[in-house]
Amino acid sequence: MSDPIRFPEGFLWGAATSAYQIEGSPLADGAGPSIWERFVHSPGLTASGETGDLACDHYRRYASDVRLMADLGLNAYRFSIAWGRVLPAGRGKVNPAGLGFYERLVDRLLEHGIQPAVTLYHWDLPAALDDRGGWLNPDIAEWFADYAQVMFRALGDRVPLWTTLNEPWVITDGGYLHGALAPGHRSLYEAPIASHNLLRAHGAAVRAYRAEGKHRIGLVVNLEPKYPASQSAGDQAALRRADAYMNRQYLDPVFHGRYPDEMREIFGSAWPDHPAADFDLIQEPFDFLGINYYTRSVIRHDDRALPVRASAVRQPQHPYTETDWEVYPEGLVAVLTWVKHHYGDMPLYITENGAAYYDAPRPVDGRVDDPLRVHYFHEHLRAAHAAIREGVDLRGYFAWSLLDNFEWSLGYSKRFGLVHVDYETLRRTPKSSARFYAEVIRSGGAALGETPSRRTVIGSAR
Ligand code: BGC
């Protein structure tokens, strides 16, 4: 006998965004420039030279955006703070006008019964700190903890859920190894240093939070389960390296106090020796893990794909999104159960999950129908529920993203929103996927259909 799907009482139903991707007005009211401000204004680095100068103009439209969230029935909203709005030089003097924006946003959310979930760092490092080496300078752990402390003191009583970093892997791989993201460096030697300082900064911010006597802070990582393309020894070894590089590089140190052995295999002489004492800081216990899940990859050995020597094999039997990511909901069950078994049972949140698909630039007859995105959310929300049935302590789900927005170096070419943004008028139109998600929330999950019978529950990848 099957029952309708039901999520646990108190489950957080949210949507996520990040500051630079939606706010616009990045230099307003005394804000200091970020590395993204510099990156987008360097010719040729983003698609069609697009910038976040206006983005969704959320900086000025936040109040109506919060009303939109309330209309959808969201009870949580994950957003990030632009560090440079609050501390224009990255450290030192606080800019009350910048801080004031986030205070008003938080108050507005609370008025509507929406829990704010704050990300302290979603990639927009103050440029003044980049001038001092940014994530390559070991002092950044202290700079970050000082900034975090300002935020905890200003908003700690109103914000129930904090996360330190969004996706350290992307920050390092995109920003310091392959250069597709700000600050656009390409260095095998810098990437491991940036990673290590990110983890030290995370630990230092958790300590600063504890010093305020608080206990709901976590880290957000993007996880992508890796599957072997074949049983050959070469593909199996490539699988281990790919998994270590993307999935274990950040979780092993924070939970086990060491990097995976494969890191040295991947980086060779560029892999530094880290002082043992750093791991005390890195291992500072925190309260939950946020997981961003989009896709999986099937891995084969590939000598040209440096430094990991592994590449993904396309899976023609499955659909792909517009960012060319395979749609693979079973992978969500796999990562959630893997975290539980590998790192221990702890509260987990899906802090991002969603898909880019083509939507017309303008609504047609006032509507935006996005059946592919509806299907994506349907399948992934069912997978989230399947993981709960497997015993995972999943506390919430945040769709990426609330609004169509600035997709980093891809500019506005990829739409991830539940809510369509007409970039000429900035008018917001909830898509069919937003209405579908609202119905799932209203029904506590029942709109997703029945639970699959025990036998068909999808299993773990590993
Ligand atoms: C990031 C978002 C991004 C999304 C889609 C995640 O890696 O946190 O900022 O827009 O993926 O690419």
Boltz pocket constraint, residues with backbone or C-beta under 6 A from the ligand:
constraints:
  - pocket:
      binder: B
      contacts: [[A, 18], [A, 21], [A, 166], [A, 167], [A, 170], [A, 222], [A, 292], [A, 352], [A, 400], [A, 406], [A, 407], [A, 408], [A, 416]]
      max_distance: 6.0
